[in-house]
Amino acid sequence: MNVFGIGLPEMGLIMVVALLIFGPKKLPEIGRSVGKAVRGFQEASNEFQSEFKREAEQIEEAVKSSAELETKHLEAAKSEKEAAGSSPMT
């Protein structure tokens, strides 16, 4: 088990030190506060990831549509040039 890079022995040592510092009455309250903070951080992280993915998809779509338009303009210019080159001069 590895939480935030802390193994089981380290977690046990932290719990013993916290028990000695805060006492058994305050420890559950502190645990709830830490749990809420971690949950809030996870939710914010997930929200940031989804927002980042959404923006990346929008940028990708914009680049694709821009590339398609540019290709169409190049093809139109090429066909105009060919049409102008093949018309007889008087």
C-alpha positions as CSV (number, residue, x, y, z in Angstrom):
1,M,0.0,0.0,0.0
2,N,1.5,3.3,-1.1
3,V,-0.4,6.6,-0.5
4,F,1.3,9.8,-1.6
5,G,4.6,8.0,-1.6
6,I,4.2,6.9,2.0
7,G,4.4,3.2,2.8
8,L,2.6,1.3,5.5
9,P,5.4,1.6,8.2
10,E,5.7,5.4,7.7
11,M,1.9,5.7,7.9
12,G,1.9,3.8,11.1
13,L,4.6,6.0,12.6
14,I,2.7,9.2,11.6
15,M,-0.5,7.8,13.2
16,V,1.4,7.0,16.5
17,V,2.9,10.5,16.6
18,A,-0.5,12.1,15.8
19,L,-2.1,10.1,18.6
20,L,0.6,11.2,21.0
21,I,0.3,14.9,20.0
22,F,-3.4,15.3,19.6
23,G,-4.8,12.6,21.9
24,P,-7.5,10.0,21.1
25,K,-10.4,12.5,21.4
26,K,-9.2,14.9,18.7
27,L,-7.8,12.2,16.3
28,P,-11.1,11.3,14.6
29,E,-12.0,14.9,14.0
30,I,-8.6,15.6,12.5
31,G,-9.0,12.4,10.3
32,R,-12.3,13.7,9.0
33,S,-10.8,17.1,8.2
34,V,-7.9,15.5,6.3
35,G,-10.3,13.2,4.5
36,K,-12.5,16.1,3.4
37,A,-9.4,18.0,2.2
38,V,-8.1,15.1,0.2
39,R,-11.6,14.5,-1.4
40,G,-11.8,18.2,-2.3
41,F,-8.4,18.0,-3.9
42,Q,-9.3,14.9,-5.9
43,E,-12.5,16.6,-7.1
44,A,-10.7,19.7,-8.1
45,S,-8.1,17.6,-9.9
46,N,-10.7,15.6,-11.8
47,E,-12.5,18.8,-12.8
48,F,-9.2,20.3,-14.0
49,Q,-8.5,17.2,-16.1
50,S,-11.9,17.2,-17.7
51,E,-11.7,20.9,-18.5
52,F,-8.2,20.4,-20.0
53,K,-9.4,17.5,-22.1
54,R,-12.5,19.5,-23.3
55,E,-10.3,22.5,-24.3
56,A,-7.8,20.2,-26.1
57,E,-10.6,18.6,-28.1
58,Q,-12.0,22.0,-29.1
59,I,-8.5,23.1,-30.2
60,E,-8.1,19.9,-32.2
61,E,-11.4,20.4,-33.9
62,A,-10.5,24.0,-34.8
63,V,-7.2,22.9,-36.3
64,K,-8.9,20.2,-38.3
65,S,-11.5,22.5,-39.7
66,S,-8.9,25.2,-40.4
67,A,-6.7,22.6,-42.3
68,E,-9.8,21.4,-44.3
69,L,-10.6,25.0,-45.3
70,E,-7.0,25.7,-46.3
71,T,-6.9,22.6,-48.4
72,K,-10.1,23.6,-50.2
73,H,-8.7,27.1,-50.8
74,L,-5.5,25.7,-52.2
75,E,-7.4,23.3,-54.5
76,A,-9.6,26.2,-55.7
77,A,-6.6,28.4,-56.4
78,K,-4.9,25.5,-58.3
79,S,-8.0,24.9,-60.4
80,E,-8.3,28.6,-61.2
81,K,-4.6,28.7,-62.2
82,E,-5.0,25.7,-64.4
83,A,-8.2,27.2,-66.0
84,A,-6.4,30.5,-66.7
85,G,-3.4,28.7,-68.2
86,S,-5.5,26.6,-70.6
87,S,-7.7,29.4,-72.0
88,P,-6.6,30.5,-75.4
89,M,-5.0,33.9,-75.8
90,T,-6.1,36.3,-78.5
